[in-house]
Amino acid sequence: INSLGVHYNYAHIMCMRLYAINRFLNHKRYINKAINCDRVFSSFTELSKESRESLYMDINGKREYFHEVDLKNAAPCLLANKIYVENNINSDFLNDCGSGVFYEKIMEEVKRIGGKEWYYYKEKKSFYFNKRDDIKVMVCASILFGDNNNPFLTKAFENLYKNEYNIIINEKNEIGKKKFASSIMNHEASVFVDIEPICY
């Protein structure tokens, strides 16, 4: 925190957002595919949600705003489906992800076993188990894309979804955490990139 009371992480985020807006408005636009997965990145997706909501196209003198499609709980939902298809496990994990209560269940279980916060060195900040947005970051960083280095989160996931936990650990050990993470991201990307939309 500097002398003005501004947190450096917050100031960095705001500077990056302004930089992205400036690039977009000055026609320095791009679109490319990620190196390690099938995700597509562009100057449009680089913008913050608030910025994207303000963009529009002028079509015949009428403002046409962009529509954003968001696949909620994408990573855990697709992982749950993958485990179900490959292992024929129809469990609480699949049901909780499908009904949108997966993160809430994790929050409840972490609270029960005494977890409060976790300092994530890559983000250089603390995340709290009573905040849903923080839980989402921690699940991705530790279980889905990381090396299960969050003891409270890992224990909560194991308590709630024992079979799936063992499957995830075994697959990470077999192919490595990076390939495991890429498989999830590629599956998610295919929903938007590979599936041809039907327009009416």
N, C-alpha and C positions, 0 to 999 in steps of 0.2 A: 504494500500500500504506500503510495507516495504522500508528499506533504499536503496535497489537496484532498486526501482521503479516497482517491480513486484506485481501485484494485487493478493491478497490472494486467491480470487475465481478462477482466472486463474491458479494459481500454484496448487490449490487443484484438479482442473480438469485434469491437466497434470499428476499429481501424480497418480490419479485414473486410467488414461489411461495406464500408464507404469505398474501399478500393474496388470491390466487386461491382458496385453501382457505377463508379466512374468508368471502369472498363466497358461495361455494358452500354452506357449512354454514349460513349465515344466510339462505338462500333468495333471495339477490340473483342470480338466474339469468337468463340471456338466450340468445337464438339469433338470429343475423342473417346475412345474405348480404354478402359483401365488395362494396365499391363498384366496384373496378376489375377484378374477376374473379368467377367463379362459385363460388368456395369458400364454405363455410358455417362460421361460427365460433360457438362457444357457450361457456358457463361450464364445460362438461364438457371440451371440447378445450383450454381455457385451463389446465387442471390439468396438472401434470407427470405423466410416465408412472408414477412411483412412487405418486403420489396416486391416480391412476385405478385402479391395481391393488388398492387398499384399499377401494374403494367397492363396496357391495352393496345389493340391495333385499331387504326382508323380505317374503317371499311365503308366506303360510300358516305362519308360524313358522320358515321355512327361509331361510337366507342364499343368495341367488342373486347371484353376482358377474358383473360386466360382462365381455363378451368384446371384445377389441380386434382389428380387422382392419387390417393394415398392408400396403400395396402396396410391397414392397421395390424399390429402384432405380426408383421410379415415373417421375420426370422424365426421366432419360436413356433408359429403356426406351420410353416413349411418344414421345419425340423421335426415337429410332432407327426406330420403327415408322412414324411420320409421314413421315420422309425416305424410307424404303423404299417406302411406298405412293405418294407423290407423284413420286418420281424413279426408282423401280425399281432401287434400289441394294441389293444383298444383299451386305453387307460384314462386316468384322471388328467394326465398331461395333455392328451389330445383334446379331451372335452373342455378343459380349462382354457387352452389356447383358442379353441374354436368359439367359445362363449365370451372371450375377452376378459377373463378374470385371472389370467395367469400371473400377472405382476402383483395383483392384490393378494393372491394366495402366498406368494413369496414374501411379501411385506409382513403378512400376519405371522408366518412361520419364523422369520428372522426376529420379529419382536418377541415371540414366545421363547426363543433360545437366547435372547439377550443382546442381539446386535444393535448398534446405534449408528456408527459411522465408519467410513473406510477412506483412507487417504490413497488416492490413485496417483502414482508418481508420474505417469505419462501426461495426465491433465494438470498436475501440480495443484490439486485441490481436494477437498474432502467431499464425499458423497454421503447422503443420509438415507437410512433405510426406511424412514417414514415419508419419503417423497417419491411418488411414482416415477417421475422423470429421472430421478437419480437411480432408482432400481433398474430402469431400462438400460441405462448406461453401464451399470455394474454387471448385469446379466450378459450383455454383449462383450464387455471387456474381460470378464472372468470365465464365464461358462461357454458361451457360443464361439467367441473368437480368441479367447486367451487360454491361460494354463491353470485355471481353477485356483488362482492365488488369493481369493477372497474367502477366508475360512467360514464366516457366518453364512454367506450366500451359498457356498458349496454345500454346507451341511443342511441348510434349509431345502435346497433342491433335492439332495439325496433323501431327506426325510419324506418329502412329498412324492417324489417320482423315482423310486429306487431302481426300477428296471431300466428306465430311460437314462438315468445317471450312469449306470454301469455300461450301457451301450455307447454313450458319448465318450466315456473315459477309454474304453477299449478301442474305439475308432480313432481317437486322437493318438493313442499309443501306437496304433498300427500304421496310420498314414501321416501323422504329424498334425499339430494344431493349425498350421498355415493352410494345408490342403483341406482340412476339415472346415475351416472358416470359409475358404474359397468355394467349397461345394455348396454351402448355404447361400452365399452371396450370388453365385451363378444361378442357383435355382430361383432366387428372388428376381434377379435381372431378367431371366427368361420369361417371366410373367408379363413384363412390359416390353421387352425387346423382340422376343421370338413369336409371341402370339399376335396374329393379325387381327386388329379390331374390326368389328362389323358396324358400319355407319349407316344410319337410315336417313 
